[in-house]
Amino acid sequence: MYRIANGISGIEGTWIGRMYVIEAPDGLTLIDSSIPGALPRIEKDLLRAGRRLDMVKRILITHAHWDHYGSLAALKEATGARVYAHHRYESAVIRGEKKPDMPLPSQLHGFDRLVSTAWIQPQLKFNIAVKVDYELKEGDRLDEVLPGLMVIDTPGHSLGHCGFWQPEQGLLFGGDVMMHLPSGRLVLPLASATRDLDEAKRSVQKVADMQVKTLCLGHGKPLIGNATAAISAFAAKLS
């Protein structure tokens, strides 16, 4: 694992659907669960850091897309951890009642249509049926995970997309509210996997107004301690 802050780390090797770990006195909380088949890699990285799978007590899901809830069923079976997800649509996907709400190829153009056809649409065949122990909404406090941590709604990429925000530390686990490219640029999530780009832009502006210092995203390296200016500049380009 790589360190982000005291008691907060990232799981190595989950660059498609990054995962994060929060340590609490009663055990570990995972933010998202990466792609299907990631359990051995997750267990290996925890063991390297002197942690075990049976220490995982909670799994928080930012949104129910293949690369964020892919190993949730395996993790739930291996750990018995409690699952937290947004009440709006995401919980129903995790329970196997609905499919992720993504645009159809016919609604897209050019490269976005190609990506949707070749990569995104096949992911919709992936299905799990996992109990959601806690259905979340904006403003819910998650002090058992991290004192002061709360749920914020950041819809657009998905209907019930949410982040996990600790205001005293200026720390946001942002899921796919935006992506951080290897070049250092912040960009919107892929149009081929985003249900409402205008709403996604409004969520970026919401995050910019929060004065985030450390931003942990689902795609791209975390911005640690210096995220505010980069997010503000990105939001300004979208307005």
C-alpha positions as CSV (number, residue, x, y, z in Angstrom):
1,M,0.0,0.0,0.0
2,Y,1.1,3.6,-0.5
3,R,0.5,6.3,2.1
4,I,-1.8,9.2,1.6
5,A,-2.2,10.5,5.2
6,N,-2.2,9.1,8.7
7,G,-4.3,5.9,8.6
8,I,-5.2,6.3,4.9
9,S,-3.5,4.4,2.1
10,G,-4.0,3.4,-1.5
11,I,-4.0,-0.2,-2.8
12,E,-1.1,-0.8,-5.2
13,G,-1.9,-2.1,-8.7
14,T,-5.5,-1.0,-9.0
15,W,-5.0,1.7,-11.6
16,I,-8.2,0.7,-13.3
17,G,-10.6,1.5,-10.5
18,R,-8.3,2.6,-7.7
19,M,-9.0,1.6,-4.2
20,Y,-8.3,3.2,-0.8
21,V,-8.0,1.9,2.7
22,I,-8.9,3.7,5.9
23,E,-7.8,2.3,9.3
24,A,-10.0,2.6,12.3
25,P,-9.6,1.0,15.8
26,D,-12.1,-1.7,14.9
27,G,-10.6,-2.6,11.5
28,L,-10.3,-1.5,7.9
29,T,-12.6,0.3,5.5
30,L,-12.2,-0.1,1.7
31,I,-13.3,2.6,-0.7
32,D,-14.5,0.8,-3.8
33,S,-13.5,-2.7,-4.8
34,S,-11.8,-2.4,-8.2
35,I,-12.4,-4.7,-11.2
36,P,-13.6,-8.3,-11.1
37,G,-10.8,-10.7,-10.1
38,A,-8.9,-8.2,-8.0
39,L,-9.2,-10.0,-4.7
40,P,-5.8,-11.8,-4.8
41,R,-4.1,-8.5,-5.6
42,I,-5.9,-6.7,-2.8
43,E,-5.1,-9.5,-0.3
44,K,-1.4,-9.5,-1.3
45,D,-1.1,-5.8,-0.9
46,L,-2.8,-5.8,2.5
47,L,-0.4,-8.6,3.6
48,R,2.6,-6.6,2.5
49,A,1.5,-3.8,4.8
50,G,0.9,-6.2,7.7
51,R,-2.9,-6.2,7.3
52,R,-5.2,-9.1,6.6
53,L,-8.5,-9.5,4.7
54,D,-10.3,-10.5,7.9
55,M,-9.5,-7.0,9.2
56,V,-11.8,-5.4,6.5
57,K,-15.1,-4.4,8.3
58,R,-16.7,-2.0,5.8
59,I,-16.7,-1.4,2.0
60,L,-17.9,2.0,0.7
61,I,-18.9,2.2,-3.0
62,T,-18.7,5.5,-4.8
63,H,-20.8,4.2,-7.7
64,A,-21.8,0.8,-9.2
65,H,-19.7,0.6,-12.3
66,W,-17.7,-2.5,-13.2
67,D,-14.4,-1.1,-12.3
68,H,-15.5,0.1,-8.8
69,Y,-17.7,-2.7,-7.6
70,G,-16.2,-5.6,-9.6
71,S,-14.7,-7.5,-6.7
72,L,-17.3,-6.6,-4.2
73,A,-19.0,-10.0,-4.1
74,A,-15.7,-11.7,-3.6
75,L,-14.6,-9.3,-0.9
76,K,-18.0,-9.6,0.9
77,E,-17.7,-13.4,0.9
78,A,-14.1,-13.4,2.1
79,T,-14.5,-10.8,4.8
80,G,-18.2,-10.5,5.8
81,A,-17.7,-6.7,5.6
82,R,-20.7,-4.4,5.7
83,V,-21.5,-2.7,2.3
84,Y,-22.4,1.0,2.0
85,A,-23.8,2.5,-1.2
86,H,-26.0,5.3,-2.3
87,H,-29.7,4.8,-2.1
88,R,-30.3,6.3,-5.5
89,Y,-29.9,3.6,-8.1
90,E,-26.4,2.3,-7.0
91,S,-27.7,0.1,-4.3
92,A,-30.2,-1.5,-6.7
93,V,-27.4,-2.3,-9.2
94,I,-25.3,-3.9,-6.4
95,R,-28.3,-6.0,-5.4
96,G,-28.6,-7.2,-9.0
97,E,-32.0,-5.5,-9.5
98,K,-30.8,-3.0,-12.2
99,K,-28.0,-2.5,-14.7
100,P,-25.7,0.6,-14.6
101,D,-27.3,3.5,-16.3
102,M,-25.0,4.4,-19.2
103,P,-25.5,6.0,-22.6
104,L,-26.2,3.7,-25.6
105,P,-23.7,3.7,-28.5
106,S,-26.4,5.3,-30.6
107,Q,-26.5,8.3,-28.3
108,L,-22.8,8.9,-28.8
109,H,-20.5,10.0,-31.7
110,G,-17.0,9.2,-33.0
111,F,-14.5,7.9,-30.5
112,D,-17.0,7.9,-27.7
113,R,-19.3,5.5,-29.7
114,L,-16.4,3.2,-30.5
115,V,-15.4,3.1,-26.8
116,S,-18.9,2.4,-25.7
117,T,-19.4,-0.4,-28.2
118,A,-16.0,-2.1,-27.7
119,W,-15.5,-1.6,-24.0
120,I,-18.4,-0.2,-22.0
121,Q,-21.3,-2.1,-23.3
122,P,-19.7,-5.5,-22.7
123,Q,-19.2,-4.5,-19.1
124,L,-23.0,-4.3,-18.6
125,K,-23.1,-8.1,-18.8
126,F,-21.3,-8.2,-15.4
127,N,-23.8,-8.8,-12.6
128,I,-23.6,-9.4,-8.9
129,A,-26.3,-9.7,-6.2
130,V,-24.8,-8.4,-2.9
131,K,-26.7,-7.2,0.1
132,V,-26.3,-3.5,0.7
133,D,-26.2,-3.0,4.5
134,Y,-26.4,0.8,4.5
135,E,-28.0,2.9,1.9
136,L,-26.4,6.4,1.9
137,K,-27.6,9.9,1.2
138,E,-26.1,13.3,1.1
139,G,-25.0,14.5,4.6
140,D,-24.8,11.1,6.2
141,R,-22.0,10.9,8.8
142,L,-19.6,8.0,8.7
143,D,-17.7,8.6,11.9
144,E,-17.2,4.9,12.4
145,V,-15.0,5.0,9.3
146,L,-13.2,8.2,9.9
147,P,-14.3,11.0,12.4
148,G,-16.0,13.7,10.5
149,L,-16.3,11.7,7.2
150,M,-19.6,12.4,5.4
151,V,-21.4,11.6,2.2
152,I,-21.7,14.1,-0.6
153,D,-23.8,13.7,-3.8
154,T,-21.8,14.1,-7.0
155,P,-24.1,12.8,-9.7
156,G,-23.5,12.9,-13.4
157,H,-21.2,10.0,-14.1
158,S,-23.9,7.9,-12.5
159,L,-27.3,8.7,-11.0
160,G,-26.2,8.0,-7.4
161,H,-22.5,8.8,-7.7
162,C,-21.2,10.0,-4.4
163,G,-18.0,11.0,-2.6
164,F,-16.7,10.7,0.9
165,W,-15.6,14.0,2.4
166,Q,-13.6,14.8,5.5
167,P,-13.8,18.7,5.7
168,E,-11.3,19.2,8.6
169,Q,-8.6,17.4,6.6
170,G,-9.8,18.7,3.2
171,L,-9.9,15.1,2.1
172,L,-12.2,13.8,-0.6
173,F,-12.6,10.3,-2.0
174,G,-14.1,11.4,-5.2
175,G,-14.7,8.2,-7.3
176,D,-15.1,9.3,-10.9
177,V,-16.3,12.8,-10.4
178,M,-13.2,13.6,-12.5
179,M,-10.1,11.8,-13.6
180,H,-6.4,12.6,-13.2
181,L,-4.4,11.8,-16.3
182,P,-0.7,10.8,-16.2
183,S,0.1,14.2,-17.8
184,G,-1.3,15.8,-14.6
185,R,-4.5,17.1,-16.3
186,L,-7.9,16.8,-14.6
187,V,-10.6,15.7,-17.1
188,L,-14.3,14.7,-17.0
189,P,-15.1,11.0,-16.8
190,L,-15.5,9.2,-20.1
191,A,-18.5,10.3,-22.0
192,S,-19.1,6.7,-23.0
193,A,-19.7,5.8,-19.4
194,T,-21.3,9.0,-18.1
195,R,-25.1,9.3,-18.0
196,D,-25.3,13.1,-17.9
197,L,-22.2,15.2,-18.7
198,D,-23.8,18.5,-17.8
199,E,-24.6,17.2,-14.4
200,A,-21.1,15.8,-14.1
201,K,-19.8,19.3,-14.8
202,R,-22.0,20.7,-12.0
203,S,-20.5,18.1,-9.6
204,V,-17.0,19.2,-10.6
205,Q,-18.0,22.8,-9.7
206,K,-19.4,21.6,-6.4
207,V,-16.1,19.9,-5.6
208,A,-14.2,23.1,-6.6
209,D,-16.3,25.1,-4.1
210,M,-15.4,22.7,-1.3
211,Q,-11.7,23.7,-1.3
212,V,-10.4,20.1,-1.4
213,K,-6.8,19.7,-0.4
214,T,-6.3,16.0,-1.0
215,L,-8.3,14.3,-3.8
216,C,-8.4,10.5,-4.1
217,L,-9.9,9.5,-7.4
218,G,-10.9,6.3,-9.1
219,H,-8.6,6.9,-12.0
220,G,-5.2,8.6,-11.7
221,K,-2.8,9.3,-8.9
222,P,-4.2,11.1,-5.8
223,L,-3.5,14.8,-5.5
224,I,-2.1,15.0,-2.0
225,G,-2.2,18.3,-0.2
226,N,-2.2,20.5,-3.3
227,A,-5.5,19.8,-5.1
228,T,-7.3,23.0,-4.6
229,A,-5.8,25.1,-7.3
230,A,-5.9,22.3,-9.9
231,I,-9.6,21.6,-9.2
232,S,-10.5,25.3,-9.4
233,A,-8.6,25.7,-12.7
234,F,-10.4,22.7,-14.1
235,A,-13.8,23.8,-13.0
236,A,-13.2,27.3,-14.5
237,K,-12.5,25.7,-17.9
238,L,-15.9,23.9,-17.7
239,S,-17.9,27.0,-16.9
